[in-house]
Amino acid sequence: MRLRGIAIVGAGPMGASLAALTSAHVPTFLVVRNRARARQIRSHGVQLEGSLSARGRPEVVDSIDELAGVSPVDLVFIATKTTAIPEVCKALRPHLAELPHLVSYQNGIEPGRTIMRVLGTPRVIRMVLRYGALLDDRAPQDGPLRVRATLHQPPHYVGGEGEALTFARRLAPVIDAMGLPMCFTLDIDREAWRKGIENAAGNPVAALLQAPLGELLDSPARRLIERLLDEGVAVAQAAGIQVEPSFQEKVLTTMAGGRSHLPSMAQDLRTGRRTEITQLNEHIARRGRALGVATPTHDAILDLIGAFDWRVDRSGEGRP
C-alpha cells in the first residue's frame, strides 16, 4: 500500500508524536487549533524524543473544514482525547464522502466503535497503542514542538470490522515501516480490552495520587490496582474475551517497566481537563452490570474521578 497523504486531527501528545513519525514518509496534514502551537510547528516542526524518536514537519491546517480541501488524503487519524469524539464527529460528518477511511488513534476500549456509531460509517480502523507521551511545556518555542514518549511497550495493534479489516491488514506494514511497530490482528476487541483493563487499573489511581506507576506499585495502592485488574478480567471473560491466567502478572510487570511514567489522566486532573474515564472504568462497570459481574472497585473509582469531571463541567472551563 502506498499512502498519498494522511491527516491527523488533534495536536496533543499522541497526534503530534504520530505526525513526527509519519511526516518524514508521507505528506502529513495536522489539524492544530492552538495558534501558538500551530506557528511553532509551521516554523520548526515536531521532535519526538524518549522511548520513541523521530523528527518531522507536517503541514498545519486550522480546522477539519480546511482539511477537507486538502487533496489527496487517503486516511484520517483521530488522535484527540476520547472526550472530544462528539465534537470531532460533528465536524467530520459533512466531509465523510471525501475522507476514505478514519483511524481511531485513541485510548479506551471502544472509541472506534463510538465513532462508527456517531458517524454511521463502517470505515473506521481501530488501533490499540502501547505508548504514552507528554508535551514538553518547558521547551522554548523558538525550536520544534517537543514530545517525550515516556513509555513504549510494543507491539501496537491495528484491526477493524468488514471493509475496514481489509484496509487495516494492508496498513499495518506501512505504519511499521515508519517506525511504530504495528501488528495486524483479526481480534482487535481482545487487544482493546486487554489494554483497557490495564489502563483502567493504573491511570485513575495515578491521577488521584498524582504519582507515577512505579510509586503506585511500591505503595499500598498496589492492592487497589490488583482489585481493579481482577474485576476488569472478570467482566472481559463474561463478555467472551479471552484473557490468559497470567494476565495480571504480565500487567504488573509492564507497569514496573514504565516506573517513571505518569499517565495523562494525572495531567487531566491537575489542569482541569475532563478525563477519559467513560472509555475505561465506566465502560467496564457498565458491561459488568449488564453481565451480572460486580465491579465495586471500579464503581468507587468512577465516583472519585467523576467528582473531578463534575467540577470541570460545572465550571464550564474544561477543554475536550
Phi and psi restraints in degrees (value plus and minus 20) as a CYANA .aco file:
   2 ARG   PHI    -138.8   -98.8
   2 ARG   PSI      97.7   137.7
   3 LEU   PHI    -107.1   -67.1
   3 LEU   PSI     109.6   149.6
   4 ARG   PHI    -103.1   -63.1
   4 ARG   PSI     -46.2    -6.2
   5 GLY   PHI    -196.3  -156.3
   5 GLY   PSI     128.3   168.3
   6 ILE   PHI    -149.8  -109.8
   6 ILE   PSI     138.3   178.3
   7 ALA   PHI    -145.0  -105.0
   7 ALA   PSI     129.4   169.4
   8 ILE   PHI    -148.0  -108.0
   8 ILE   PSI     102.4   142.4
   9 VAL   PHI    -118.9   -78.9
   9 VAL   PSI      94.7   134.7
  10 GLY   PHI      96.1   136.1
  10 GLY   PSI      98.8   138.8
  11 ALA   PHI    -134.2   -94.2
  11 ALA   PSI      10.1    50.1
  12 GLY   PHI     -99.0   -59.0
  12 GLY   PSI    -184.0  -144.0
  13 PRO   PHI     -77.8   -37.8
  13 PRO   PSI     -61.2   -21.2
  14 MET   PHI     -92.5   -52.5
  14 MET   PSI     -67.4   -27.4
  15 GLY   PHI     -84.7   -44.7
  15 GLY   PSI     -62.0   -22.0
  16 ALA   PHI     -87.0   -47.0
  16 ALA   PSI     -60.2   -20.2
  17 SER   PHI     -85.1   -45.1
  17 SER   PSI     -59.6   -19.6
  18 LEU   PHI     -83.5   -43.5
  18 LEU   PSI     -61.5   -21.5
  19 ALA   PHI     -82.9   -42.9
  19 ALA   PSI     -57.3   -17.3
  20 ALA   PHI     -82.4   -42.4
  20 ALA   PSI     -58.6   -18.6
  21 LEU   PHI     -93.5   -53.5
  21 LEU   PSI     -61.1   -21.1
  22 THR   PHI    -106.7   -66.7
  22 THR   PSI     -51.8   -11.8
  23 SER   PHI     -88.4   -48.4
  23 SER   PSI     -37.8     2.2
  24 ALA   PHI     -97.8   -57.8
  24 ALA   PSI     -31.3     8.7
  25 HIS   PHI    -136.9   -96.9
  25 HIS   PSI     -48.9    -8.9
  26 VAL   PHI    -169.5  -129.5
  26 VAL   PSI     123.6   163.6
  27 PRO   PHI     -72.4   -32.4
  27 PRO   PSI     105.0   145.0
  28 THR   PHI    -144.7  -104.7
  28 THR   PSI     108.4   148.4
  29 PHE   PHI    -133.3   -93.3
  29 PHE   PSI     101.4   141.4
  30 LEU   PHI    -131.2   -91.2
  30 LEU   PSI     102.5   142.5
  31 VAL   PHI    -101.4   -61.4
  31 VAL   PSI      97.2   137.2
  32 VAL   PHI    -147.7  -107.7
  32 VAL   PSI      95.4   135.4
  33 ARG   PHI    -109.1   -69.1
  33 ARG   PSI     -46.6    -6.6
  34 ASN   PHI     -94.3   -54.3
  34 ASN   PSI      96.8   136.8
  35 ARG   PHI     -85.4   -45.4
  35 ARG   PSI     -61.3   -21.3
  36 ALA   PHI     -84.6   -44.6
  36 ALA   PSI     -61.3   -21.3
  37 ARG   PHI     -87.2   -47.2
  37 ARG   PSI     -58.2   -18.2
  38 ALA   PHI     -81.3   -41.3
  38 ALA   PSI     -64.6   -24.6
  39 ARG   PHI     -81.8   -41.8
  39 ARG   PSI     -61.9   -21.9
  40 GLN   PHI     -84.3   -44.3
  40 GLN   PSI     -64.0   -24.0
  41 ILE   PHI     -88.7   -48.7
  41 ILE   PSI     -60.0   -20.0
  42 ARG   PHI     -79.8   -39.8
  42 ARG   PSI     -59.9   -19.9
  43 SER   PHI    -102.4   -62.4
  43 SER   PSI     -56.7   -16.7
  44 HIS   PHI    -149.8  -109.8
  44 HIS   PSI     -26.6    13.4
  45 GLY   PHI      59.2    99.2
  45 GLY   PSI    -182.0  -142.0
  46 VAL   PHI    -148.2  -108.2
  46 VAL   PSI     113.9   153.9
  47 GLN   PHI    -134.7   -94.7
  47 GLN   PSI     100.1   140.1
  48 LEU   PHI    -121.8   -81.8
  48 LEU   PSI     106.4   146.4
  49 GLU   PHI    -151.1  -111.1
  49 GLU   PSI     151.9   191.9
  50 GLY   PHI      75.4   115.4
  50 GLY   PSI    -150.5  -110.5
  51 SER   PHI     -91.3   -51.3
  51 SER   PSI     -36.4     3.6
  52 LEU   PHI    -148.7  -108.7
  52 LEU   PSI     129.6   169.6
  53 SER   PHI    -157.9  -117.9
  53 SER   PSI     109.7   149.7
  54 ALA   PHI    -189.8  -149.8
  54 ALA   PSI     137.9   177.9
  55 ARG   PHI    -159.8  -119.8
  55 ARG   PSI     115.2   155.2
  56 GLY   PHI    -172.2  -132.2
  56 GLY   PSI     150.8   190.8
  57 ARG   PHI    -154.7  -114.7
  57 ARG   PSI      68.1   108.1
  58 PRO   PHI     -91.7   -51.7
  58 PRO   PSI     139.1   179.1
  59 GLU   PHI     -96.2   -56.2
  59 GLU   PSI     116.5   156.5
  60 VAL   PHI    -122.7   -82.7
  60 VAL   PSI     111.5   151.5
  61 VAL   PHI    -143.3  -103.3
  61 VAL   PSI     135.7   175.7
  62 ASP   PHI    -108.2   -68.2
  62 ASP   PSI     -39.3     0.7
  63 SER   PHI    -178.1  -138.1
  63 SER   PSI     146.3   186.3
  64 ILE   PHI     -86.4   -46.4
  64 ILE   PSI     -54.6   -14.6
  65 ASP   PHI     -80.6   -40.6
  65 ASP   PSI     -61.7   -21.7
  66 GLU   PHI     -88.1   -48.1
  66 GLU   PSI     -56.2   -16.2
  67 LEU   PHI     -79.8   -39.8
  67 LEU   PSI     -55.2   -15.2
  68 ALA   PHI     -82.9   -42.9
  68 ALA   PSI     -40.7    -0.7
  69 GLY   PHI    -109.2   -69.2
  69 GLY   PSI     -24.2    15.8
  70 VAL   PHI    -105.1   -65.1
  70 VAL   PSI     116.5   156.5
  71 SER   PHI    -164.8  -124.8
  71 SER   PSI     124.7   164.7
  72 PRO   PHI    -111.0   -71.0
  72 PRO   PSI     125.1   165.1
  73 VAL   PHI    -145.5  -105.5
  73 VAL   PSI      99.7   139.7
  74 ASP   PHI    -114.1   -74.1
  74 ASP   PSI     -33.4     6.6
  75 LEU   PHI    -176.3  -136.3
  75 LEU   PSI     117.1   157.1
  76 VAL   PHI    -141.7  -101.7
  76 VAL   PSI      98.4   138.4
  77 PHE   PHI    -109.5   -69.5
  77 PHE   PSI     107.4   147.4
  78 ILE   PHI    -116.8   -76.8
  78 ILE   PSI      86.3   126.3
  79 ALA   PHI    -137.3   -97.3
  79 ALA   PSI       3.7    43.7
  80 THR   PHI    -102.0   -62.0
  80 THR   PSI     152.6   192.6
  81 LYS   PHI     -81.2   -41.2
  81 LYS   PSI     130.3   170.3
  82 THR   PHI     -84.8   -44.8
  82 THR   PSI     -41.6    -1.6
  83 THR   PHI     -85.3   -45.3
  83 THR   PSI     -39.4     0.6
  84 ALA   PHI    -112.8   -72.8
  84 ALA   PSI     -17.9    22.1
  85 ILE   PHI     -75.3   -35.3
  85 ILE   PSI     -67.4   -27.4
  86 PRO   PHI     -79.2   -39.2
  86 PRO   PSI     -62.6   -22.6
  87 GLU   PHI     -85.4   -45.4
  87 GLU   PSI     -64.4   -24.4
  88 VAL   PHI     -85.3   -45.3
  88 VAL   PSI     -63.7   -23.7
  89 CYS   PHI     -83.8   -43.8
  89 CYS   PSI     -57.9   -17.9
  90 LYS   PHI     -80.9   -40.9
  90 LYS   PSI     -60.2   -20.2
  91 ALA   PHI     -93.4   -53.4
  91 ALA   PSI     -51.3   -11.3
  92 LEU   PHI     -97.8   -57.8
  92 LEU   PSI     -51.5   -11.5
  93 ARG   PHI     -70.6   -30.6
  93 ARG   PSI     -64.7   -24.7
  94 PRO   PHI     -87.5   -47.5
  94 PRO   PSI     -33.4     6.6
  95 HIS   PHI    -133.5   -93.5
  95 HIS   PSI     -10.2    29.8
  96 LEU   PHI     -76.8   -36.8
  96 LEU   PSI     -56.2   -16.2
  97 ALA   PHI     -82.7   -42.7
  97 ALA   PSI     -49.8    -9.8
  98 GLU   PHI    -110.7   -70.7
  98 GLU   PSI     -26.9    13.1
  99 LEU   PHI    -134.6   -94.6
  99 LEU   PSI      80.6   120.6
 100 PRO   PHI     -80.4   -40.4
 100 PRO   PSI     -71.0   -31.0
 101 HIS   PHI    -157.3  -117.3
 101 HIS   PSI     128.4   168.4
 102 LEU   PHI    -133.9   -93.9
 102 LEU   PSI     129.7   169.7
 103 VAL   PHI    -144.6  -104.6
 103 VAL   PSI     106.5   146.5
 104 SER   PHI    -102.1   -62.1
 104 SER   PSI      84.3   124.3
 105 TYR   PHI    -125.6   -85.6
 105 TYR   PSI      45.7    85.7
 106 GLN   PHI    -163.6  -123.6
 106 GLN   PSI     141.7   181.7
 107 ASN   PHI     -99.7   -59.7
 107 ASN   PSI     146.0   186.0
 108 GLY   PHI      92.0   132.0
 108 GLY   PSI     148.1   188.1
 109 ILE   PHI    -104.7   -64.7
 109 ILE   PSI     -58.5   -18.5
 110 GLU   PHI    -157.1  -117.1
 110 GLU   PSI      17.6    57.6
 111 PRO   PHI     -83.4   -43.4
 111 PRO   PSI     -54.5   -14.5
 112 GLY   PHI     -82.7   -42.7
 112 GLY   PSI     -63.9   -23.9
 113 ARG   PHI     -87.4   -47.4
 113 ARG   PSI     -53.6   -13.6
 114 THR   PHI     -83.0   -43.0
 114 THR   PSI     -63.0   -23.0
 115 ILE   PHI     -83.0   -43.0
 115 ILE   PSI     -63.6   -23.6
 116 MET   PHI     -78.7   -38.7
 116 MET   PSI     -64.3   -24.3
 117 ARG   PHI     -88.2   -48.2
 117 ARG   PSI     -63.8   -23.8
 118 VAL   PHI     -88.1   -48.1
 118 VAL   PSI     -60.5   -20.5
 119 LEU   PHI    -108.8   -68.8
 119 LEU   PSI     -36.6     3.4
 120 GLY   PHI      47.7    87.7
 120 GLY   PSI      16.3    56.3
 121 THR   PHI    -151.1  -111.1
 121 THR   PSI     121.1   161.1
 122 PRO   PHI    -106.4   -66.4
 122 PRO   PSI     -23.1    16.9
 123 ARG   PHI    -104.8   -64.8
 123 ARG   PSI      34.1    74.1
 124 VAL   PHI    -144.8  -104.8
 124 VAL   PSI     102.0   142.0
 125 ILE   PHI    -115.3   -75.3
 125 ILE   PSI     119.7   159.7
 126 ARG   PHI    -129.0   -89.0
 126 ARG   PSI     114.3   154.3
 127 MET   PHI    -140.0  -100.0
 127 MET   PSI     123.6   163.6
 128 VAL   PHI    -134.8   -94.8
 128 VAL   PSI      96.9   136.9
 129 LEU   PHI    -129.5   -89.5
 129 LEU   PSI     113.0   153.0
 130 ARG   PHI    -134.1   -94.1
 130 ARG   PSI      30.7    70.7
 131 TYR   PHI    -165.8  -125.8
 131 TYR   PSI     136.1   176.1
 132 GLY   PHI    -145.0  -105.0
 132 GLY   PSI     126.4   166.4
 133 ALA   PHI    -164.1  -124.1
 133 ALA   PSI     133.7   173.7
 134 LEU   PHI    -155.1  -115.1
 134 LEU   PSI     124.6   164.6
 135 LEU   PHI     -95.1   -55.1
 135 LEU   PSI     119.2   159.2
 136 ASP   PHI    -108.6   -68.6
 136 ASP   PSI      73.1   113.1
 137 ASP   PHI     -91.1   -51.1
 137 ASP   PSI     -32.8     7.2
 138 ARG   PHI    -106.4   -66.4
 138 ARG   PSI     -33.4     6.6
 139 ALA   PHI     -89.2   -49.2
 139 ALA   PSI     122.7   162.7
 140 PRO   PHI     -85.1   -45.1
 140 PRO   PSI     129.0   169.0
 141 GLN   PHI    -103.9   -63.9
 141 GLN   PSI     -20.7    19.3
 142 ASP   PHI    -111.5   -71.5
 142 ASP   PSI       0.1    40.1
 143 GLY   PHI    -158.1  -118.1
 143 GLY   PSI    -192.7  -152.7
 144 PRO   PHI     -85.1   -45.1
 144 PRO   PSI     134.1   174.1
 145 LEU   PHI     -85.7   -45.7
 145 LEU   PSI     102.4   142.4
 146 ARG   PHI    -120.6   -80.6
 146 ARG   PSI     109.2   149.2
 147 VAL   PHI    -142.9  -102.9
 147 VAL   PSI     110.4   150.4
 148 ARG   PHI    -128.9   -88.9
 148 ARG   PSI     100.9   140.9
 149 ALA   PHI    -101.4   -61.4
 149 ALA   PSI      87.9   127.9
 150 THR   PHI    -109.3   -69.3
 150 THR   PSI     -31.4     8.6
 151 LEU   PHI    -173.4  -133.4
 151 LEU   PSI     112.4   152.4
 152 HIS   PHI    -168.0  -128.0
 152 HIS   PSI      92.1   132.1
 153 GLN   PHI    -152.9  -112.9
 153 GLN   PSI      53.6    93.6
 154 PRO   PHI     -88.2   -48.2
 154 PRO   PSI     148.0   188.0
 155 PRO   PHI    -106.9   -66.9
 155 PRO   PSI     143.6   183.6
 156 HIS   PHI    -117.6   -77.6
 156 HIS   PSI     141.5   181.5
 157 TYR   PHI    -146.2  -106.2
 157 TYR   PSI     126.8   166.8
 158 VAL   PHI    -154.7  -114.7
 158 VAL   PSI     120.8   160.8
 159 GLY   PHI    -185.6  -145.6
 159 GLY   PSI    -187.1  -147.1
 160 GLY   PHI     154.7   194.7
 160 GLY   PSI    -182.9  -142.9
 161 GLU   PHI    -154.7  -114.7
 161 GLU   PSI     125.4   165.4
 162 GLY   PHI      39.6    79.6
 162 GLY   PSI    -150.4  -110.4
 163 GLU   PHI     -78.6   -38.6
 163 GLU   PSI     -56.4   -16.4
 164 ALA   PHI     -86.3   -46.3
 164 ALA   PSI     -47.5    -7.5
 165 LEU   PHI     -84.2   -44.2
 165 LEU   PSI     -62.9   -22.9
 166 THR   PHI     -82.4   -42.4
 166 THR   PSI     -63.7   -23.7
 167 PHE   PHI     -85.5   -45.5
 167 PHE   PSI     -59.6   -19.6
 168 ALA   PHI     -82.2   -42.2
 168 ALA   PSI     -59.1   -19.1
 169 ARG   PHI     -80.5   -40.5
 169 ARG   PSI     -60.7   -20.7
 170 ARG   PHI     -96.3   -56.3
 170 ARG   PSI     -46.8    -6.8
 171 LEU   PHI     -96.6   -56.6
 171 LEU   PSI     -52.8   -12.8
 172 ALA   PHI     -72.1   -32.1
 172 ALA   PSI     -72.0   -32.0
 173 PRO   PHI     -87.4   -47.4
 173 PRO   PSI     -45.3    -5.3
 174 VAL   PHI     -87.8   -47.8
 174 VAL   PSI     -67.8   -27.8
 175 ILE   PHI     -87.2   -47.2
 175 ILE   PSI     -58.8   -18.8
 176 ASP   PHI     -78.0   -38.0
 176 ASP   PSI     -62.1   -22.1
 177 ALA   PHI     -87.9   -47.9
 177 ALA   PSI     -38.9     1.1
 178 MET   PHI    -104.2   -64.2
 178 MET   PSI     -23.8    16.2
 179 GLY   PHI      89.0   129.0
 179 GLY   PSI     -13.5    26.5
 180 LEU   PHI    -135.0   -95.0
 180 LEU   PSI      82.7   122.7
 181 PRO   PHI     -76.0   -36.0
 181 PRO   PSI      94.9   134.9
 182 MET   PHI    -149.1  -109.1
 182 MET   PSI     111.4   151.4
 183 CYS   PHI    -137.6   -97.6
 183 CYS   PSI     118.0   158.0
 184 PHE   PHI    -100.7   -60.7
 184 PHE   PSI     119.8   159.8
 185 THR   PHI    -155.2  -115.2
 185 THR   PSI     122.6   162.6
 186 LEU   PHI     -98.6   -58.6
 186 LEU   PSI     -36.1     3.9
 187 ASP   PHI    -141.4  -101.4
 187 ASP   PSI      50.5    90.5
 188 ILE   PHI     -87.9   -47.9
 188 ILE   PSI     -46.2    -6.2
 189 ASP   PHI     -78.9   -38.9
 189 ASP   PSI     -64.1   -24.1
 190 ARG   PHI     -81.1   -41.1
 190 ARG   PSI     -66.0   -26.0
 191 GLU   PHI     -87.3   -47.3
 191 GLU   PSI     -57.0   -17.0
 192 ALA   PHI     -85.6   -45.6
 192 ALA   PSI     -60.8   -20.8
 193 TRP   PHI     -86.5   -46.5
 193 TRP   PSI     -63.9   -23.9
 194 ARG   PHI     -79.2   -39.2
 194 ARG   PSI     -67.6   -27.6
 195 LYS   PHI     -88.5   -48.5
 195 LYS   PSI     -57.6   -17.6
 196 GLY   PHI     -84.2   -44.2
 196 GLY   PSI     -62.5   -22.5
 197 ILE   PHI     -81.2   -41.2
 197 ILE   PSI     -63.2   -23.2
 198 GLU   PHI     -80.9   -40.9
 198 GLU   PSI     -68.9   -28.9
 199 ASN   PHI     -86.4   -46.4
 199 ASN   PSI     -58.0   -18.0
 200 ALA   PHI     -88.2   -48.2
 200 ALA   PSI     -41.4    -1.4
 201 ALA   PHI    -104.8   -64.8
 201 ALA   PSI     -58.2   -18.2
 202 GLY   PHI    -117.4   -77.4
 202 GLY   PSI     -62.7   -22.7
 203 ASN   PHI     -81.3   -41.3
 203 ASN   PSI     -70.5   -30.5
 204 PRO   PHI     -88.5   -48.5
 204 PRO   PSI     -52.3   -12.3
 205 VAL   PHI     -87.5   -47.5
 205 VAL   PSI     -62.3   -22.3
 206 ALA   PHI     -81.8   -41.8
 206 ALA   PSI     -57.4   -17.4
 207 ALA   PHI     -87.3   -47.3
 207 ALA   PSI     -65.7   -25.7
 208 LEU   PHI     -86.2   -46.2
 208 LEU   PSI     -56.3   -16.3
 209 LEU   PHI    -115.1   -75.1
 209 LEU   PSI     -27.7    12.3
 210 GLN   PHI      31.4    71.4
 210 GLN   PSI      31.2    71.2
 211 ALA   PHI    -156.9  -116.9
 211 ALA   PSI     125.2   165.2
 212 PRO   PHI     -90.9   -50.9
 212 PRO   PSI     148.1   188.1
 213 LEU   PHI     -79.5   -39.5
 213 LEU   PSI     -60.1   -20.1
 214 GLY   PHI     -81.0   -41.0
 214 GLY   PSI     -62.1   -22.1
 215 GLU   PHI     -85.0   -45.0
 215 GLU   PSI     -57.4   -17.4
 216 LEU   PHI     -82.0   -42.0
 216 LEU   PSI     -63.0   -23.0
 217 LEU   PHI     -88.1   -48.1
 217 LEU   PSI     -46.9    -6.9
 218 ASP   PHI    -105.0   -65.0
 218 ASP   PSI     -27.5    12.5
 219 SER   PHI    -130.0   -90.0
 219 SER   PSI     154.7   194.7
 220 PRO   PHI     -80.3   -40.3
 220 PRO   PSI     -36.4     3.6
 221 ALA   PHI     -83.4   -43.4
 221 ALA   PSI     -37.4     2.6
 222 ARG   PHI     -77.4   -37.4
 222 ARG   PSI     -59.6   -19.6
 223 ARG   PHI     -84.3   -44.3
 223 ARG   PSI     -55.3   -15.3
 224 LEU   PHI     -85.1   -45.1
 224 LEU   PSI     -63.8   -23.8
 225 ILE   PHI     -81.5   -41.5
 225 ILE   PSI     -62.0   -22.0
 226 GLU   PHI     -83.8   -43.8
 226 GLU   PSI     -59.2   -19.2
 227 ARG   PHI     -87.2   -47.2
 227 ARG   PSI     -59.4   -19.4
 228 LEU   PHI     -82.4   -42.4
 228 LEU   PSI     -59.9   -19.9
 229 LEU   PHI     -84.3   -44.3
 229 LEU   PSI     -65.3   -25.3
 230 ASP   PHI     -77.8   -37.8
 230 ASP   PSI     -66.4   -26.4
 231 GLU   PHI     -86.9   -46.9
 231 GLU   PSI     -61.0   -21.0
 232 GLY   PHI     -82.0   -42.0
 232 GLY   PSI     -62.7   -22.7
 233 VAL   PHI     -84.1   -44.1
 233 VAL   PSI     -61.5   -21.5
 234 ALA   PHI     -81.6   -41.6
 234 ALA   PSI     -60.8   -20.8
 235 VAL   PHI     -87.7   -47.7
 235 VAL   PSI     -64.6   -24.6
 236 ALA   PHI     -79.5   -39.5
 236 ALA   PSI     -65.3   -25.3
 237 GLN   PHI     -84.4   -44.4
 237 GLN   PSI     -58.4   -18.4
 238 ALA   PHI     -85.7   -45.7
 238 ALA   PSI     -47.7    -7.7
 239 ALA   PHI    -105.5   -65.5
 239 ALA   PSI     -17.9    22.1
 240 GLY   PHI      67.3   107.3
 240 GLY   PSI      -5.1    34.9
 241 ILE   PHI    -110.2   -70.2
 241 ILE   PSI     108.0   148.0
 242 GLN   PHI     -95.0   -55.0
 242 GLN   PSI     102.7   142.7
 243 VAL   PHI    -151.8  -111.8
 243 VAL   PSI     100.9   140.9
 244 GLU   PHI     -91.3   -51.3
 244 GLU   PSI     135.0   175.0
 245 PRO   PHI     -78.3   -38.3
 245 PRO   PSI     -48.9    -8.9
 246 SER   PHI    -107.4   -67.4
 246 SER   PSI     -11.0    29.0
 247 PHE   PHI     -79.9   -39.9
 247 PHE   PSI     -67.7   -27.7
 248 GLN   PHI     -80.0   -40.0
 248 GLN   PSI     -64.0   -24.0
 249 GLU   PHI     -80.9   -40.9
 249 GLU   PSI     -59.7   -19.7
 250 LYS   PHI     -85.6   -45.6
 250 LYS   PSI     -60.0   -20.0
 251 VAL   PHI     -84.3   -44.3
 251 VAL   PSI     -64.3   -24.3
 252 LEU   PHI     -83.6   -43.6
 252 LEU   PSI     -55.9   -15.9
 253 THR   PHI     -87.2   -47.2
 253 THR   PSI     -60.3   -20.3
 254 THR   PHI     -81.5   -41.5
 254 THR   PSI     -65.4   -25.4
 255 MET   PHI     -81.2   -41.2
 255 MET   PSI     -60.6   -20.6
 256 ALA   PHI     -83.7   -43.7
 256 ALA   PSI     -50.4   -10.4
 257 GLY   PHI     -92.2   -52.2
 257 GLY   PSI     -35.3     4.7
 258 GLY   PHI    -139.6   -99.6
 258 GLY   PSI      29.3    69.3
 259 ARG   PHI     -75.8   -35.8
 259 ARG   PSI     -56.2   -16.2
 260 SER   PHI    -108.4   -68.4
 260 SER   PSI     -21.6    18.4
 261 HIS   PHI     -94.6   -54.6
 261 HIS   PSI     107.3   147.3
 262 LEU   PHI    -127.9   -87.9
 262 LEU   PSI      88.6   128.6
 263 PRO   PHI     -77.0   -37.0
 263 PRO   PSI     132.0   172.0
 264 SER   PHI     -82.8   -42.8
 264 SER   PSI     -43.5    -3.5
 265 MET   PHI     -81.7   -41.7
 265 MET   PSI     -50.6   -10.6
 266 ALA   PHI     -83.9   -43.9
 266 ALA   PSI     -60.3   -20.3
 267 GLN   PHI     -89.6   -49.6
 267 GLN   PSI     -54.7   -14.7
 268 ASP   PHI     -78.0   -38.0
 268 ASP   PSI     -66.9   -26.9
 269 LEU   PHI     -85.4   -45.4
 269 LEU   PSI     -59.4   -19.4
 270 ARG   PHI     -89.4   -49.4
 270 ARG   PSI     -53.5   -13.5
 271 THR   PHI    -121.5   -81.5
 271 THR   PSI     -16.4    23.6
 272 GLY   PHI      54.5    94.5
 272 GLY   PSI      19.1    59.1
 273 ARG   PHI    -131.1   -91.1
 273 ARG   PSI     119.4   159.4
 274 ARG   PHI     -81.4   -41.4
 274 ARG   PSI     120.4   160.4
 275 THR   PHI    -106.8   -66.8
 275 THR   PSI     153.0   193.0
 276 GLU   PHI    -119.0   -79.0
 276 GLU   PSI      10.0    50.0
 277 ILE   PHI     -81.6   -41.6
 277 ILE   PSI     -47.4    -7.4
 278 THR   PHI     -86.3   -46.3
 278 THR   PSI     -49.5    -9.5
 279 GLN   PHI    -109.4   -69.4
 279 GLN   PSI     -19.7    20.3
 280 LEU   PHI    -141.7  -101.7
 280 LEU   PSI    -117.0   -77.0
 281 ASN   PHI     -82.1   -42.1
 281 ASN   PSI     -58.6   -18.6
 282 GLU   PHI     -84.6   -44.6
 282 GLU   PSI     -58.5   -18.5
 283 HIS   PHI     -84.2   -44.2
 283 HIS   PSI     -63.4   -23.4
 284 ILE   PHI     -84.9   -44.9
 284 ILE   PSI     -64.9   -24.9
 285 ALA   PHI     -84.9   -44.9
 285 ALA   PSI     -60.6   -20.6
 286 ARG   PHI     -85.1   -45.1
 286 ARG   PSI     -64.2   -24.2
 287 ARG   PHI     -85.7   -45.7
 287 ARG   PSI     -56.5   -16.5
 288 GLY   PHI     -80.7   -40.7
 288 GLY   PSI     -64.2   -24.2
 289 ARG   PHI     -82.0   -42.0
 289 ARG   PSI     -61.7   -21.7
 290 ALA   PHI     -86.0   -46.0
 290 ALA   PSI     -49.5    -9.5
 291 LEU   PHI    -120.8   -80.8
 291 LEU   PSI     -19.8    20.2
 292 GLY   PHI      57.3    97.3
 292 GLY   PSI       6.9    46.9
 293 VAL   PHI    -129.4   -89.4
 293 VAL   PSI     103.0   143.0
 294 ALA   PHI     -93.1   -53.1
 294 ALA   PSI     118.1   158.1
 295 THR   PHI    -154.0  -114.0
 295 THR   PSI      40.7    80.7
 296 PRO   PHI     -83.0   -43.0
 296 PRO   PSI     -53.4   -13.4
 297 THR   PHI     -92.7   -52.7
 297 THR   PSI     -60.9   -20.9
 298 HIS   PHI     -83.5   -43.5
 298 HIS   PSI     -58.1   -18.1
 299 ASP   PHI     -82.0   -42.0
 299 ASP   PSI     -62.1   -22.1
 300 ALA   PHI     -86.1   -46.1
 300 ALA   PSI     -62.3   -22.3
 301 ILE   PHI     -81.0   -41.0
 301 ILE   PSI     -61.0   -21.0
 302 LEU   PHI     -80.8   -40.8
 302 LEU   PSI     -61.2   -21.2
 303 ASP   PHI     -84.5   -44.5
 303 ASP   PSI     -59.9   -19.9
 304 LEU   PHI     -89.5   -49.5
 304 LEU   PSI     -71.1   -31.1
 305 ILE   PHI     -87.4   -47.4
 305 ILE   PSI     -55.3   -15.3
 306 GLY   PHI     -79.5   -39.5
 306 GLY   PSI     -51.5   -11.5
 307 ALA   PHI     -85.7   -45.7
 307 ALA   PSI     -56.4   -16.4
 308 PHE   PHI     -88.5   -48.5
 308 PHE   PSI     -63.8   -23.8
 309 ASP   PHI     -84.5   -44.5
 309 ASP   PSI     -57.5   -17.5
 310 TRP   PHI     -79.6   -39.6
 310 TRP   PSI     -61.7   -21.7
 311 ARG   PHI     -84.0   -44.0
 311 ARG   PSI     -60.8   -20.8
 312 VAL   PHI     -83.1   -43.1
 312 VAL   PSI     -67.0   -27.0
 313 ASP   PHI     -81.9   -41.9
 313 ASP   PSI     -60.5   -20.5
 314 ARG   PHI     -88.0   -48.0
 314 ARG   PSI     -54.9   -14.9
 315 SER   PHI     -94.5   -54.5
 315 SER   PSI     -45.1    -5.1
 316 GLY   PHI      52.3    92.3
 316 GLY   PSI      -7.4    32.6
 317 GLU   PHI    -130.7   -90.7
 317 GLU   PSI     -21.8    18.2
 318 GLY   PHI     -88.1   -48.1
 318 GLY   PSI     122.1   162.1
 319 ARG   PHI    -124.0   -84.0
 319 ARG   PSI     121.8   161.8
